[in-house]
């Protein structure tokens, strides 16, 4: 935003200078007109008189040359400012790893003795946070009382009766972890306090979108820093930065390219994905995918891994290299809208098209 303001001021300055110069030029042109020759016919001899001396004319010419040189310098300065403003939002994509340190949390979700780790990131100043559904929920196999698969007969030794009981099938049920906490990276200048844990409330989770809307709150924080959403198209071949809690070791950054967009999978029929060759590991789930303009373009979801295929006689490794996936931002916005309608909240995220200054 500052660079755009500088460019606007520079343009106004050049335009104003040209306008002033133009007025001065026209004014002095009139003066020069007043130095035009006059004739006297009293003696029949033609004579010429000039109102300005040669020295004055040379002085005026020198001033015009100085003004021209000044304008030339302003034009060059304006061109440089325009180049800088155009390219500044795309330089050094890795710098966003430091810029967004205050926006990312290493999540730990616990249920009894079981726990998992993932990544979450703040998307609004009032503390709304995004992560994956599979980070904050766990599955359990329970009895499905709506699905009778047979009967079971047993003998009641007290009454001497044979009793038949239905045998139910099972189903998978997802539960939200009873304890979800977040820790900021030690490089966070504002929120890290010797490993302080922040309580995370899971407001809305959807397995079909594999996303969860959460809320972080702390009495000492009145305004959180947030990652802005990118308001533009994501194209194949553009740079991508992935941030997250890789392998539970804390905040890390990896970069790559957008390998493809619009990828679909039968496991998530409602979603489309960005494919990237940026390194993605366990713990990166729920982390942000950032483009060269510092805007969010996706939420990390999964990756393909190498597998070993074996039979009784042979075995082979099916290699996979650099195939990670992030949920596209259009689908993230769909999820947020559904969460807002379900919970009656407003998630006031910001957007950016050229730089991350709105989140700085």
Residue pairs with C-beta under 8 A, 6 or more apart in sequence:
1 355
1 357
1 358
2 357
3 81
3 84
3 85
3 88
3 355
4 85
6 81
6 85
7 78
7 81
7 82
7 85
10 74
10 77
10 78
10 81
11 78
13 74
14 71
14 74
14 75
14 78
17 70
17 71
17 74
18 71
21 67
21 71
24 67
25 64
28 60
31 52
32 52
34 51
35 50
35 51
35 52
37 48
37 49
37 50
38 48
38 49
39 46
39 47
39 48
40 46
40 47
88 355
89 292
89 293
89 294
89 354
89 355
89 356
90 292
90 293
93 239
93 240
93 241
93 255
93 290
93 291
93 292
94 241
94 253
94 255
96 241
96 243
96 290
96 294
96 356
97 241
97 243
97 251
97 253
98 187
99 294
99 356
99 359
99 360
100 121
100 225
100 227
100 243
100 288
100 290
100 356
100 359
101 184
101 185
101 187
101 188
101 189
101 251
102 184
102 188
102 189
102 190
102 191
102 224
102 225
103 121
103 122
103 224
103 225
103 226
103 227
103 288
103 359
104 119
104 120
104 121
104 122
104 184
104 185
104 243
104 244
104 251
104 287
104 288
105 119
105 120
105 121
105 122
105 129
105 182
105 183
105 184
105 198
105 200
105 216
106 117
106 119
106 182
106 183
106 184
106 185
106 245
106 248
106 250
106 251
106 283
107 117
107 118
107 119
107 120
107 131
107 135
107 136
107 180
107 181
107 182
107 200
107 245
107 286
108 115
108 116
108 117
108 180
108 181
108 182
108 183
109 115
109 116
109 117
109 118
109 135
109 136
109 138
109 177
109 179
109 180
110 177
110 178
110 179
110 180
110 181
111 138
111 175
111 177
111 178
111 179
114 138
116 135
116 138
116 177
117 245
117 248
117 282
117 283
118 131
118 132
118 135
118 136
118 244
118 245
118 283
118 284
118 285
118 286
118 287
119 131
119 135
119 243
119 244
119 245
119 283
119 284
119 285
119 286
119 287
119 300
120 129
120 130
120 131
120 135
120 182
120 200
120 214
120 286
121 129
121 130
121 131
121 227
121 243
121 286
121 287
121 288
122 128
122 129
122 216
122 224
122 225
122 226
122 227
123 129
123 130
123 226
123 227
123 229
123 296
123 347
123 349
124 224
124 226
124 347
124 348
124 349
124 350
125 223
125 224
125 225
125 226
125 348
126 223
126 224
126 348
127 215
127 216
127 217
127 221
127 224
128 213
128 214
128 215
128 345
128 347
128 349
129 182
129 200
129 213
129 214
129 215
129 216
130 211
130 212
130 213
130 214
130 286
130 299
130 332
131 211
131 212
131 214
131 285
131 286
131 299
132 210
132 211
132 212
132 285
132 286
132 299
132 300
132 301
133 174
133 205
133 206
133 207
133 209
133 210
133 211
133 212
134 207
134 210
134 285
135 212
135 285
135 286
136 176
136 177
136 180
136 200
136 202
136 205
136 212
136 214
137 174
137 175
137 176
137 177
137 205
137 207
137 212
138 174
138 175
138 177
139 172
139 173
139 174
139 175
140 172
140 173
140 174
140 175
141 170
141 171
141 172
141 173
142 170
142 171
142 173
143 168
143 169
143 170
143 171
144 168
144 169
144 170
144 171
145 168
147 168
147 169
147 171
148 166
148 167
148 168
148 169
149 167
149 168
149 169
150 166
150 167
151 164
151 165
151 166
151 167
152 164
152 165
152 166
152 167
153 162
153 163
153 164
153 165
154 162
154 163
154 165
155 161
155 162
155 163
156 162
156 163
174 205
174 207
176 202
176 205
177 202
180 199
180 200
180 201
180 202
180 214
181 197
181 198
181 199
181 200
182 197
182 198
182 200
182 216
183 192
183 195
183 196
183 197
183 198
184 191
184 192
184 196
184 198
185 192
185 250
185 251
186 192
186 250
187 251
190 225
191 198
191 221
198 216
198 218
199 216
199 217
200 214
200 215
200 216
201 214
201 215
201 216
201 217
202 212
202 213
202 214
203 213
203 214
203 215
203 339
203 343
203 345
204 212
204 213
204 338
204 339
204 342
204 343
205 211
205 212
205 213
206 212
206 335
206 338
206 339
208 268
208 269
208 270
208 271
209 268
209 270
209 271
209 327
209 331
209 334
209 335
209 338
210 268
210 271
210 301
210 327
211 299
211 327
211 332
211 335
212 286
213 335
213 336
213 339
213 343
213 347
216 224
225 359
226 349
226 350
226 359
227 288
227 290
227 295
227 296
227 359
228 294
228 295
228 296
228 349
228 350
228 351
228 352
228 356
228 358
228 359
229 295
229 296
229 329
229 333
229 349
229 350
229 351
229 352
230 291
230 293
230 295
230 296
230 297
230 329
230 351
230 352
230 353
231 295
231 351
231 352
231 353
232 293
232 295
232 353
234 258
234 261
234 274
234 291
234 297
234 298
234 328
234 329
235 258
235 261
236 257
236 258
236 259
236 260
236 261
237 257
237 258
238 257
238 258
238 291
238 292
239 255
239 256
239 257
239 258
239 291
239 292
240 255
240 256
240 257
240 258
240 274
240 276
240 278
240 289
240 290
240 291
240 297
241 253
241 254
241 255
241 278
241 289
241 290
241 291
242 253
242 254
242 255
242 256
242 276
242 278
242 279
242 280
242 284
242 287
242 288
242 289
242 290
242 300
242 324
242 326
243 251
243 252
243 253
243 287
243 288
243 290
244 251
244 252
244 280
244 283
244 284
244 285
244 286
244 287
244 288
244 300
245 251
245 252
245 283
245 284
245 287
246 252
246 254
246 279
246 281
246 282
246 283
246 284
247 281
247 282
247 283
248 282
248 283
249 283
254 278
254 279
254 280
255 278
256 276
256 277
256 278
256 279
256 322
256 324
257 276
257 277
257 278
258 274
258 275
258 276
259 275
259 276
259 277
259 322
259 323
260 274
260 275
261 272
261 274
261 275
261 328
262 272
262 273
262 328
263 272
263 273
263 274
263 275
263 325
264 271
264 272
264 273
265 271
265 273
270 331
271 327
271 328
271 331
272 327
272 328
272 330
272 331
273 298
273 301
273 325
273 326
273 327
273 328
274 289
274 297
274 298
274 325
274 326
274 327
274 328
275 323
275 324
275 325
276 289
276 322
276 324
276 325
276 326
277 321
277 322
277 323
277 324
278 289
278 322
278 324
279 322
279 324
280 300
280 302
280 303
280 324
281 303
284 300
285 300
285 301
285 302
286 299
286 300
287 299
287 300
288 296
288 298
288 299
288 300
289 296
289 297
289 298
289 299
289 300
289 326
290 296
290 297
291 297
293 352
293 353
293 354
293 355
293 356
294 352
294 355
294 356
294 359
295 351
295 352
295 353
295 356
296 329
296 332
297 326
297 328
297 329
298 326
298 327
298 328
298 329
298 332
299 326
299 327
299 332
300 324
300 325
300 326
301 325
301 326
301 327
302 324
302 325
303 323
303 324
303 325
304 320
304 323
304 324
305 320
306 317
306 318
306 319
306 320
307 317
307 318
307 320
308 315
308 316
308 317
308 318
309 315
309 316
309 317
309 318
310 316
336 347
336 349
339 345
339 347
340 346
340 347
350 358
350 359
351 358
352 358
352 359
